């Protein structure tokens, strides 16, 4: 799996545009970026408005999320009256809307019960770093006239294995790994599901790693899992019936813990499709995506390969790595707390301003997709804080059931 996605000529390593094959939340509606912008404002306030605030997108794709958030920052800065820009110590500014980005949808596909041989290690761990560093990114923001309000203090960093996209906003730094020290907000939207892992099956002879022929997809049981994977399986995905399979999420836990350890003060969010220990799928979730369709998870480099994430295990790993506060909720609940409203406009507007009604209705339909409990709204959001408190609207979700 690692070679198929991140090795030489791998699906992501060669710079394959994700939106050609599937849609993530940022492609569905501009309101997703608006919600991230709102979260950044709250994190900034909780940190006391530092002189520079990091905004890091791990698994950034083509950098669309960061570009949209920076556009929101510019919109608010331009809309503020003279002398009213947010300065360190000042209160937050109002939200802004953004322009949409289109693309095919990635839905949860059928389980593909095959896994590559010993594909370990965190995803998106290689690639050129051609952009300016975070300090230079903040300088560019100031040169653009964004001042010392929040917009002028953002150091935006995209983290991805792919080469830097042509024409990307020059204020965005492009790196193969997250910055070593982060003060601010980290977003990992549909990143962990692409961190490589092994698939293990309970056979008549015991637990065995499933090996796959990349050319044909033929499977066979291989060697037993190593001791570290066995320990993870005992804690998070024990197998009881012959033929059952588990996707060993230890590499995802390691990858997430690595992100948490890089945060000096701030908040990290992992948004992904996932499952809890009480409802692990007996045959796993591994599948492929190619040109908007679910396809077999053939590890030949031609397609995206993904598996749902054991977010509860990642939460425990993040806490062990230094997170002091955590919330595990749904995207639907989190976006609602961040101000997303997917209600349809009144029919009265159609009579008085049909063009506006059509625009608002289209936006509401896209927002409803973000919050659909059977789709993107059912995604898990793991939110963890280091050296600060969780934003108040999200912290209260720890005391209530996900919506």
URPE-V287321 format. One record per run of one state. SS is the DSSP state (H for helix, E for strand, L for the rest). FROM is the first residue (numbers start at 1). TO is the last residue. If there is no record, write none. Layout:
ss: {SS & SS}
from: {FROM & FROM}
to: {TO & TO}
//
This chain:
ss: {L & H & L & H & L & H & L & H & L & E & L & H & L & H & L & H & E & L & E & L & E & L & H & L & E & L & E & L & E & L & H & L & E & L & H & L & E & L & E & L & H & L & E & L & E & L & E & L & E & L & H & L & E & H & L & H & L & H & L & H & L & E & L & H & L}
from: {1 & 2 & 7 & 18 & 21 & 25 & 29 & 30 & 47 & 53 & 59 & 64 & 80 & 134 & 144 & 150 & 154 & 160 & 172 & 176 & 182 & 190 & 192 & 195 & 198 & 204 & 206 & 213 & 219 & 222 & 227 & 237 & 245 & 249 & 250 & 262 & 263 & 273 & 274 & 275 & 277 & 280 & 287 & 291 & 293 & 296 & 304 & 307 & 309 & 310 & 311 & 321 & 325 & 331 & 338 & 347 & 353 & 354 & 371 & 376 & 379 & 380 & 387 & 392 & 400}
to: {1 & 6 & 17 & 20 & 24 & 28 & 29 & 46 & 52 & 58 & 63 & 79 & 133 & 143 & 149 & 153 & 159 & 171 & 175 & 181 & 189 & 191 & 194 & 197 & 203 & 205 & 212 & 218 & 221 & 226 & 236 & 244 & 248 & 249 & 261 & 262 & 272 & 273 & 274 & 276 & 279 & 286 & 290 & 292 & 295 & 303 & 306 & 308 & 309 & 310 & 320 & 324 & 330 & 337 & 346 & 352 & 353 & 370 & 375 & 378 & 379 & 386 & 391 & 399 & 403}
//
